[in-house]
Amino acid sequence: MARILLTGASSFTGLWIAEALAAAGHEVTATLTRGESDYPGLRGERVARLAASTARVFDAPLDSDRFRDLARNGRFALFAHHGADIPGYRSPDYDVAAGVARNLAGAEAAVHAAADGGCRALVSTATVFEPGEGGRGPDAPAVSPYGLSKGLTGQALAEFAEGAGLSFGRFVIANPFGVLEEGRMGWSLFQAWFRGEPGRVLTPAYVRDNQPVPHLAGAYARLAGRLLESDRPVKLDARPSGLVGTQGDFAKRLAAEAGPRLGLACDLVLNDQVDFPEPRVRVNDEPCLPPGWTGEAFFDAYADYYARLEREGRLGGAA
């Protein structure tokens, strides 16, 4: 089909995107910013699994001659820029200007290098917490400093793509979950359940969009296909949506799926939420789950994943 250059493939969603692009018939090359031995833990496990679906290029950060040479000479049709430098992204003190600067370092030169090599399209990953997202209309403010930084980064990338004559796609992610995740809501719930304690949900009244990651990644591959099909530069957005509902209801779904599979009680305690520092509703609007989806195979794999982490003593650390 097409040769695709992918950044950010060591991340949870990045691995699944790489596999979905390969499953769609594309030849994927994933760049990694560090050496192979420099990825510990679950990130290292994801990097190892990448080898089955992609060609991996190590020590190739975006702002490097190695990356630019690859982009210029690799005959890529699409540049899938999923990578982001986001230390402390959950903090209310996240430095917006520094985040934008880190994420744009070398980006314009990388886009032009790819265009010089015949690339036709750029895909940028966005978040539902950016300005204008989350189903709240184009004037909706960013939910967090990180969301603002991602929005500004995306605007710049769109300009770079236009300047290089490329099509541009925005892929908006909400709340992905699945195998090889870490530090998410499911992580904290399974930690508690394996300790024999109820899982606690602090913000059960928030309405969020929890996306089974294989189907989220499939939506990414479909966006890539639409961009590659166009014979002229276009701008496309994708806002895939999964399981929309309150976080309390989502926790109940996880408990109902995990309990019988693991033989655990999977009890819950839902906080009486009275504070709403974030918008009560933040969701996407393009369903990515097949009609009638029950998730049997997905939840089998999800429960098995956490059971394995527990057996290996790896289900520690903060969620």
N, C-alpha and C positions, 0 to 999 in steps of 0.2 A: 504493500500500500504506500506508505511514506516513511521517510526517515525523520525521527523526532528527537530533539535535544531537550532533555528534562533536567531541571534543577530541583533541589529539595526532596530527592527520592529517599533519603534516610529517615524522613519524618513518617509518622503514622499514616497520614493520608497520602504522602508521596509514594510510599511503597505500593499502595493499592492502585493509585493512578498509573504507575509504571506498569503494573500487571494488567490493568484494564486496557491500556493503549496497546500492549503487546498482544493481548487476546483479540483485539480488533484487527490484528494483522499488520500493525506498524512495527518498524524496526527502531527500537528505543535505545538511545544512549543516555545514561544517567551520569551527571557529573557530581562528584563528592568533594567537599571543600578540604578534607583532611586525608591522611593516609589510612589504609585499610585497618591497621592495628589500632587506630586512634578512636574507634567507635566501640565503646563498652556497652554492656548490658543489653537492653531491648533494642536500642538503636543499632548496636552491632548485629543483633539477630536479624533486624530488618535489612541491613546492608548485605548480610550473607545471603538472605533469601532473594535479593535483587538479582543475583547472578543467574538465576534460572530463567529470567525473562528479559534482561537488559544487558547491554554492554556497559560496564562500569569504568569510569575514568576518575581516578583518585587525585588528590592534591590539585584540584582545579576550581578554586573559588571564582566567583563571577568577575571580580576585578583582578584578573591575572592574564598574562600573555598566553598561558596554557589554555585558558578558557577561550580567549578571543581567537587563537589559532584554530582550535577545534571548531568553533562556530563558523569561521570563515572557510574552512577547508573540508568540513564534514558532509557537505551536500544535504543539509537538513531542510526539509520543507516547512517544518513548524518548530518554533521555539516555545516550549512549555515551561514558563518561568514560575515554578511553584515554591522555590526557596525563599526564605525570609530569615532575617536575623532578629529574634524577638526576645532577648533575655528580659525577664521580669514583666512580661506582657500583661499579666493580671493585676499588677500594682496600680493603684490610683496615682502614683507618682511617676508612672512611665514617662520618659522624656520623649515627647513627640518629635521634636526637631532632630534629636540624636537618632531616633528610630528611622526617620525618613532618610537621613544621611547615610546610615548603615545600609539600608535596603537599596539605595540608588547608587552606591559606590560602584562605579564601573558599568552600570546598567546601560547607559546610552551607547557607550562604545561596544558593549556586547550585542545590543540590538542591531547596530549598524554592521558589525562584523558578520552576524548571521545573514543580514540582508545582502551583503556583498557576496556571500556564498550561495545565494539563490533561495534563501528562506522566503516564504510567502506570508507567514502569519505568526503572531505572538499571542500567547494566552497568559493572562495574569490572574493569579488567585486572589480573590477578595473575601471579605468576611461580612456576615449579616449584621455585624456591629458597626459597620461604617456609616457615614452620613448617607442618607437617602435609601437605606436598605431596611430589611426587616419587615416589609409590608406596611410601613408607616408613611409612605409617600416620599416624593423626591426631596421634600424639605425637612425630613426627619434628621435630627442631629446625631452625631456619633454617640455611641453608648459609653465609650471609654476613651482615654488618651490613645490607647493602642488602636482602637477603631479609627480614630482620626488620622493616625499616622499611616494606616493601611490605605485609607481613602486618598490621602495626598500622594502616596507612593503610586497607587493605581492611576491617578490622573497624569502623573509624570510619564509613566510607562505608555499610556495611551498616546501622549504627545510624541514620545520617541518612535512608536510604531508608525504613526502618521508621517513623521518626518522621514522615515526609512521606506515609505511606500508599502507597508505591510498591513494586512488585515489584523484586527485586534479583537480578542475575546476576553470577557470578564467572567470568571467562574466563582460564584458566591457560595461560600461554605457557611453552614450554621453550626450544628452540634453533632459531628460524626462520632460513631462508636462502633467498636468491633474488635476483632482479633489483632493483637500486637499494639493496642492502645496502652497508654499509661497515664496516671495522674488525672483521670477524668471521673465523672460521677459514678460510673460503673465500678471503677477501681475502689473508691471508698466504700461502696456498698458491699462488694465481695470481700474486702478486708474484714468488715464487721461480721458478715455472715460466717466466714470461716473461723472467726473467733468465738462463734456461738452467741453473738450479740445482735441486736436489731440494727439495721442500717438507718442512719439519720439523714433526713432531707431537710436542709435549712431553708430552702426557698421553694416550697412545693407549689406555690400559687403562680409562679412565673409560667407563662405559656411559651414553650420553646419547640424547636424543630430538630428532633433527634434522628439522624440519618444513618441507617446501616451502611457501613463504609463500602462494601462491594458495589452497592447500587449507586452510591454517590460517585464512586470512581467510574462506573459505567456511564453516568451522565457527563463526566469530563471527556471521556472518549468520544461521545456523541457530539459534543461541542467542537472538539478537534476535527472530527469528520466534516461537520458543516463548514468550518472555516476552510478546510482543504478543498472542498467541492467548489468553492466560489472562484470564478475566473477574473474577479476584480477585487480590490480592497474593500472589505466590509467591516462593520462593527457589530458584534453579537454579544449578548449577555445570556448567561444560564444561571438560574436560581433553583437548583434542585431541592425538593422537599421530601421529607421522610415521614416520621411519626410525629404529628403535630398534636400537642396537648399540654396539660400542666406537667410540671416536673414531678409532682406527686403521683400523677397517673402513670408517668413513664417509669418511676421507681416501682410502682405496683406491677407493671408489665414485666420488668426485669425479675422481680421476686417470683412472679407466677411462672416464668419460663425457667429460672434457675433452680428453684426449689426441688421440683421432681427430678430434674436431671442430676442434681448433686446430692440429693438426699439430705438437704439442709432445711431448717425452718424458714430462713429468709424473711424474718419479721422486719417491720418498718416502724419508725417513729417519724411522723411528719410535723415539722415545726409549725407553730401558729404564726404564720408570716404576716407581719403588719407593716414592715418597711419595704419600700420598693425604690431603691436607688437607681435601678435600671428600668427601662420600659417594661410594662407588664407582659406585653406581647412582642416577640421578635422572631419572625418566621419567614421562610421562603414560600413560593407559590407555584412551583412546577413539580408535580408529583413524579418521583423517580422510582417508586416501587411498582412492580407489576400488579395488575388488577387481581384481587383475591390473595395477595401475599400473606402468608401465615408465618413465614420466617423459621420454619422447622429446622432446616439445615443450618441456617445462620445461627440460631440460638444453640443448636447442638455444638457448633464450633466455638461459639462465644463461651459457653459454660466449660467446655473442655480446656479452653485457653486458661481460664482462671484456675481451674483445678490443677493444671500443670504448674502454673506459677506457685501455687500453694505447696505442691509436692516438692518443688525445687527450692523452697524457702525464699522466693523472690517477690512475694507480695507484701513487701514492707514499704516504708517511706510514705510521705504525705501525698494525698490525692490532689 
